[in-house]
Amino acid sequence: METVKLKPKINLGFEEAQELATEEARKHLKEPMTLSWLDRKVDRHFPNVDCCQEDGKDSWDIYAESRGGNVRIEVGEWYVFIFRKSSITQ
């Protein structure tokens, strides 16, 4: 999985970080689709599954990998978003 680390100069909220991550994902994928995310500020993740933890990886991380996630965008120290190319064509 490709990992991109963004270091914003200002403190971002979740929605701003998600927008920034999606913009960056568009540089790597034609139609990025968010598979999972982590918000360390409030200790939340999506999907909210608590199974399948292995090799030091969290369940939301494994979920995205097992569904084709191939671009991981880390926004500062607080947010992580995992994307894959959308299977929906327009």
C-alpha positions in Angstrom: 0.0 0.0 0.0 1.3 3.4 -0.9 1.4 5.9 2.0 1.4 9.6 1.7 2.0 11.8 4.7 0.6 15.3 4.6 1.8 17.9 7.1 -0.7 20.8 7.1 0.6 24.1 8.6 -2.7 24.6 10.5 -4.7 22.5 12.9 -7.5 20.8 10.9 -10.8 19.4 11.9 -11.9 16.0 10.7 -13.9 17.3 7.7 -11.1 19.6 6.5 -8.6 16.7 6.9 -10.9 14.4 4.9 -11.2 17.0 2.1 -7.4 17.4 2.0 -6.9 13.6 2.0 -9.5 13.2 -0.8 -7.8 15.8 -2.9 -4.4 14.1 -2.5 -6.0 10.7 -3.3 -7.2 12.1 -6.6 -3.5 12.5 -7.5 -3.0 8.8 -7.1 -6.4 7.3 -8.1 -8.8 8.4 -10.8 -12.0 8.0 -8.7 -10.9 7.5 -5.1 -13.3 5.9 -2.7 -12.8 6.1 1.1 -12.8 2.6 2.6 -11.8 3.5 6.2 -10.5 6.3 8.4 -9.1 7.0 11.8 -9.6 10.1 13.9 -7.1 10.0 16.8 -8.4 13.3 18.2 -11.6 11.6 19.4 -10.5 8.0 19.2 -12.9 7.0 16.5 -12.6 4.9 13.4 -14.7 3.7 10.5 -15.8 1.1 10.0 -16.5 0.5 13.6 -15.5 -3.2 13.7 -13.6 -4.8 16.5 -12.5 -8.1 14.9 -9.6 -9.3 12.9 -6.8 -7.5 14.7 -3.5 -9.1 13.7 0.2 -8.2 13.3 -0.2 -4.9 15.2 -2.8 -3.7 12.7 -6.2 -2.4 13.8 -9.4 -3.8 12.5 -10.3 -0.7 10.4 -6.9 -0.9 8.7 -7.3 -4.6 7.9 -10.8 -4.0 6.7 -9.6 -1.5 4.1 -6.6 -3.7 2.9 -8.9 -6.7 2.5 -11.2 -4.6 0.3 -8.5 -3.3 -2.1 -7.3 -0.2 -0.3 -4.1 0.8 -1.9 -3.5 4.5 -1.0 -3.2 5.5 2.7 -3.2 9.3 3.4 -2.0 10.4 6.8 -3.0 14.0 7.6 -0.7 15.3 10.4 -0.6 13.1 13.5 -4.4 12.9 13.9 -6.0 11.5 10.8 -5.6 8.5 8.5 -7.7 7.7 5.4 -7.5 4.7 3.2 -8.7 4.8 -0.4 -9.1 2.6 -3.4 -10.3 3.2 -6.9 -14.1 3.4 -7.1 -15.7 0.5 -9.0 -18.6 2.9 -10.0 -18.3 4.3 -13.4 -20.0 7.5 -14.4 
